Amino acid sequence: MMLKDFLRNRVVLVDLLAVLFGISSWISINGLWVELPLLVQHLPEGWALPSYLSIIVQMANIGPITYGLMRSCMKTPPSQNRSITLLLAVGCGASLALALGWDLTSVIDGKMRSTGLFICVFFLSLVDCTSSVLFLPYMGIFRQVYLNSYLIGEGMSGFVPSIAALAQGVSGNPVCVTLENGTSIIQEVTDQARFTTSGFFIFLLGMMILSLLAFLFLQHLPTARSERISSNMSSRSSATFSDALQDTSPDAVDADTISQESMTHHQQPRNKQPVKYNKYLLLSIQCFICFLSNGALPSIQSYSCLPYGNTVYHMAVTLNAMANPMMAFLAFFLPCTRQTVITALAVVGSLLSAFIITTALYSPAMIGTVEVGGTFVVLTWVVSGAMFSYVKVSVAGMCRDSGWLFHCGVLTQVGSAGGALLMFILVNQVNMFQGYYVTC
C-alpha cells in the first residue's frame, strides 16, 4: 500500500533521470580523489600531488562566480538549459581527455609536471563547482518530490566512485631486493589493481555521459516536461552573485556537503521563526572546519597514510569518501541545532585532525606498526571526516534559519582556499612534509 501511494504521486522515470542528473555534480572530482593512491605512484609530483590538486580545485571557483556575475549584471542572463548542456558537454570532453592523457607530462620551470592531469582537473573542477549554482535552480522548475531524487544523486556522486575504487583495488609497494650476485635492484609491484587508471576514468566518463543524456531527457521528454510546475526558468531559478558564493564548496573529497546544505535549504519551512545563535561562533567553526576538511587535510593525506602502505591510503580515501555522504544524510534526517553539541563535535574532530597532521609530519616514519598504526590512521580519517561533514551541514542549517547563509558560504570558501594555499606552501616550498621513495 505504501509503495502504491509512493508511486501514485510521481513518475519513476523522472526520479531516475533526476538521480542520474545529480550524480554528475561532483563525481569527477570525487572520483579523481579516490584514485589518488594509484596516481601518486605514477606521476612526477609523487606524494605532493594532492596539494597541487587542492589548489586547482579552489581556482575553479572562478566558474560559479563568473556565472553569478553574468546573471546579476547582464540585461539578458545566459540561458540556463543551454548553460547546463554546455557545462555537461565540457565535463564529458574533459573526462575523455583525462582518460586518454592523465599521464602526459612536460617540463615546467625545470621540473616534470603532470600537465595533462592538471589541465583536465581544472576543467572538471570548473564543471563541478559551477554545477552548484546551475543544477539545483534547474530542478526548481519540477515538482518538489523530484528534488529529493536529485539530492540523492548528488550524494551518490561521492558514493559511486568509492564503490568503483574499492572494486578496483590498489597496487602493492615496490621493494629493494638483493640478488645472489650482491646487486640491489628495485622490484616492481607484483600485485596490481584489478583494472587500470584509464579504465577507472573511462567509467567516470560513462557516468558523465549518462548524466548529460538524463538532463536532455529531463529537458525534452514529454513525460518529464509534464512534471514541471513552471516553465519560467528565469523567475524560479535565478542565481545571483551571492548564490555563487554560498552554494559552492568544492572539495574534491566533500562535495556531499553541498548537496546536503542545499537539501537543508529547500526543506526548511519558510515561516519558521529564527532561532538565536551565536553568529560569530558558528561562522568561526564553519571557517575552521572547512580550512581543515576542504583544504589542509586533503593536501597532506598522502603523507599521513602512505608510510603504512598503499592499502592503508586506499582504504582511508575510499571509506572517508563513503562516510561523508552518509553523515550528511544523517544530518538531514537528524539535524542538530544545539551549539554546544556542534562545538563539541568540532573540538573532537580537530583533535583527530591534530593526530592526522602529526602522522604526516612523522612521514616517512610510522607511528606504531603497519597493522596497529595503519588501522588507527584509517579510523581517524573516516571518523574525523564524518564528524566534519555532520558539523558543516548542521551549521549551514542553523545559518539558514538565522539569515547568515551568505556569510557562511563566503567563510566556507575562505577557509577552504586558505587551507589549500597554506598546505601547498608548506608541502612544496617549505618542504615540511617528506615522502619516501624506494632506493637501492
N, C-alpha and C positions, 0 to 999 in steps of 0.2 A: 504493500500500500504506500509506504513512504517513497519507494522508488518511482511508483506511478505519479505521485504528487510532484516529485522532483522533475521528472521528465515532462510533465504536463506544461510547465511554465517556461520551457526553454527548448532550443533546438540544439541537439547534441553535436551536430556538425559544426555549429558556430562556436560551441565550447571548445571543441578540438582545435579549430582554426585559431582561436584566441590563445590557447596554450602554446601552440607551435609558434605563433607570432611573438609571444612573450619570451620564449626561450632565447630568441636572438639578441635580447637586450644586453646581456653580459657574457654570453657563452664563449666568445672568442678569447677575452682576457682571462676568464676563469680557466678555460681550457689550457691556455698558454702557461698559466701559473702551475697547474698540476703536472705539466710536462717538464718543469724545470729540473727535476732530478736527472733526467736524461740530457737536457740541453747543456747543463753546466759541465758535463763530461766531454762534450764535443766542440764547444765554441771557445774562442780565444780569451774571452773575459773570465772564464772559469767561475770560481766561487763569487766573484764580484758581479756576475750577470744580473742577479735580482735588483741590485741597486741601480743599474742602468735602466732596467725596465720600469722601475717605480717612478723615476724621473720622467720617462717618456709618457707614461700614463697620465701623470699630472699635467704635462704640457698639452695633452689632447683636450683639456678643458676649454681651449680656445674655441672648440666646436660649439658647445651649448651656449657659451657667452656670445659668440657671434650671431647665432640664430636668435637668441633673445633680443639682442640689439636690433637686428633686422626687423623683427616683429614689432618692436617698440617705436622704431624711427621711420620705417618705410610707410609711405601712404598706402601702398598695396602690399601687404605682407606676403611672403612666399607661400605658395600652395602647400598645404600640409601633406596631402596624399602624394604629391609629386616629390616632396622633400623626403618622405619616408621611403618611397620607391628608390630614389637616388641613393639614399643612405644605405639601404639593404643591398643595392647593386654594388656599391663601393665595398661593402662588407664581403660580398661574395668574391669580388675581384681580389681584394686583399688576402682573403683566405686561400684562394687559389695560388696567389704569389707566395704566400707563406709555405704552402705545401711543397712548392717547386723550388723555392730559393731561400729557405730558412738557414741554410748552412753557407750561403755566399758571404765571403769576407773581402775586405780591402784594407789597404794601409792608410791610416789616418794619423797624422802627426807622428809618424814613425812607428806606430803600433798597429797590429792586426785588430780589426774591429768587425763585429758581426753586422755588417751593413745591411744585408738582406733582411735579417730578423728585425733590426731596429726600424727600418722603413715600414715594413709590414705591420709591426706592432703599433706604430704611430697611427696609421690609418684605421686599424682595427679599434684602437682606443678612441679615436675620433668618432667612429660609428657608435661604440658602446656608450660613451659619455653623452653624445647628442641624443641618443635614444631616450634618455631620461626626460627630456623636455618635448619629445615628439610622440612617443608611443602611448603614454597614459592619457594625454589630452585627446588623442585619436579615439581611444576606447570610450571616451566620454560620450560619443555620439550613439553608442549602443545601450541597450537596456542594462540596468545595474547588475543583473545576475551574471552577466558575462565579464564583469570587471574582476571578480574573484578568479575566474578561469585564466584571465590574462596574468594576474598576480601569481597564480600557481606556476604558470610558465616562467615568469621572471625568477621565482625561487628555484625552479629546475635548471636554470641557466648555470647555476653553480653545482647542482647535484649530478646532472647528466655527465659532464666531463669527468667528474670524480669517479663515477662508476666505470667509465671507459678507461681511465688511468689505472684503476685497480685491476681491471681485466688485462690491461697491457703489461702490468708488472714493471720491473726495473732491472737494469743490468747490474752485474756484480762489480767489484772493485779490482783494478789492476794491482798486481803484487810484484815485488822484486824477488827473483829466484836465482840461485847459483847453480850453474851447470857442473857436470862432472869434471870438466877441464878448468874449473875455477872462474869461468867467465860469468858475470852477473848480467842478467837481462830483465827487462820489464815484461812480465807475462800478461798479455791482454786478458780481458774478462772471458770466462768460459760460459757463463750463464747469461743469456741475452733476454731482452724484453720479448714478449710474445709477438708483437708487431712493431714496425719501425715508427720513428717520429713523424716521417712523412705520411705514413698511414693514419696516424692519430690526427694530423692536421687535415687530411682528406675527410675524415669523419666529421670534423668541425665544419668543413666546407659543405658537406652534405646537409648538416643541420641548418646552416645559414641559408642554403638554397630552399630547404623546406619552409623556413620562416618567410622568405620572400614570396614563395608561392601561396602560403597561408594568408599573407597580407593582401595579395592580389585577389584571392578568393573573397576575403572579407570586404574588399572594396567593390568588386564587380558581380559576385554571385547573387542572383536574385533572392535566394533563401537568406543570405546574410544581410542584404540590404533591407529586407522586410523586418529585421530585428532592431533596426535603428529607431531611436526616439527623436532624432533630429538630423536633418541633412545639412544644417548650417554649421560647418566646422569652425568657422572663424569666431562665431559667437560663443560656442561651447568649449572650445579648445584652444583659446589663445594662450600663448606662452610669453610672458613678459621677461624683462631682464632679470627681475628678482626670481622668477621661476627658474631661470637657467642656473642661478647660483644656489638656490635652496634645494633643488631636486637632483643635483649632480654630486655624486660621491664616489669617484672611480677608485676602486681599489681592486685591483685585479683579483684579489682574493676575497672581497667583501661586498660584492655587488648586491647580494641579497638584502643588505641593509636598506638600499634604495627602495627596493620593491616593497619591503615591509613598512618603511616610513610612508610610502605612498598609500599602502593599504590602510595604515592608521589614519592618514589624511582623509581618505574617502569614506571611511566607516564611522568617523566621529560625528555625533549629532551636531548640527549647525547651531541649535538653540541652547546648547549646554552652557551653563554659567561658568566663566573662567575660574579656575582654582588658583589660589595664591601660592606661588612657588618662589623660591629664592632664585631670581633670574641669573645672577652672576655665578652662583654655584653650579646651576645646571649647564650654562654655557661654557664654563671653565671645564667641567667634566667632559662635555662633548668634544671640546677642542683637544684636550689632553688625550682622551681615549682614541680619537682619530689620528692624533700625532703618532701614537704607538701602533695602532692596529692597521691603519691605512698607509702609513708612510715608513716609520722607523723599523718595525719588526719584520715586515716582508723583505726589506732590503738586506737583512743580515740572517735570514733563515738558513741559508746555505752554511754559514759559519757556525750556526748553532747546532745543526743536525748532521752535516756531512762527516765530522770526525767519528761518528758512530756508524758510518756506512751509508750506502745509497738506499738500503731498505728502510732505515730509520727516517731519512729525509723524505722518501716516497710516502711512507705512512703518515708522517706529520703533515705534509702538504695536502694529501687527499682527504684524510679524516677531518682536518681542520676545515677544508672547503665544504665537506658534507655537514659538519656540525653547525656552521654559520646559518644556513637557511633554516635548519630545524629549530634553532633557538630563536630566530627571527619570527617564525610562525608561532612559536610558543609565546613570544611577547605580544603577538596579535590576539591570541585566544586567552592568555592570562597576563594582561598588562599590569605593570607595576607603576603606581602613582605616588609612592612614598619616597621622599628624597633620602631618608636615612638608609633605606634598602639599596637604592641606586648608588649612593655614596659608598656603602659597604662593599657592594659588588665591584665597584671601580677600584677600591683600595686593594681588594684581593687580587683582581686582575693585574693591577700594577705590580704587586709583589711577585706574581708569577712571571710578569714581564721582566722584572729585575733578574730573576733566575735565568730567563732566556738570554738576556744580554750578557750575563756572566758566562754562560756556556759559549757564547760567540766570542767573548774576549779570551777565553781559555784556548780557543782554536789555534792550532790543530790538535791540542791535547784534549783529553776527555775528562769529565768529572764522573768518576766511578768507572765501572766496566761497561762494555758494549751492551750487555744484557740489561743490567740494572739501570745504568745511566741512560742508555738509549730508550728504554721503556719510559723512564721518568720524563725525558725530553719530549717524547711523543704526547704523553698525557698532558704535560704542561702547555704545549702548543694548542691542543684540542680544547682543554678546559678554559684557558685564557681567551681563545678566540670565541668560544661560545658565550662566555661572560660579557665580553666586549660587544658582541652582536646584540645581546639582550639589552644591555645598557643603552646602546645607541638608539635602538628602536624605541625604548621606553622614554628616553629623554626627548626624542623627536615628538612623541605623542604629547608629552607634557608641554613642550614648547608650542605645539599646535593649539592646545587648549588655551594657552596664555597669550597667543598672538606674537610669539617670538620666532616663528619658523624661519623667517628671512635671516635673522641674526644667527640662528642655529645652522642654517645652510652655509653662510659665509664662514663661520668659525670651523665648520666641518672641513671646508676646503683649505682654510688657512692651516689648520692642524695637519691635514694630510700632506699638503705641499711642504710644510716646514719639516715634518719628519722625514720625508723622502730626500729633501735637499740636504739636511744635516747628515744623514747616513751616507749619502753619496759622497760628501766631502770627507767624512771620517774613513770611509772604505777606500776611496780612490785617490785622495790627496794626502791625507794624514797617514794612511796605511795602518790604522789602529787594529784592524782585524786581519788575521793571517790565515791563508789557506794552506793545505798540504797537498803536494803533488808527488807521486811516487818517483823516486830517482834511484839509480844504482851506482 
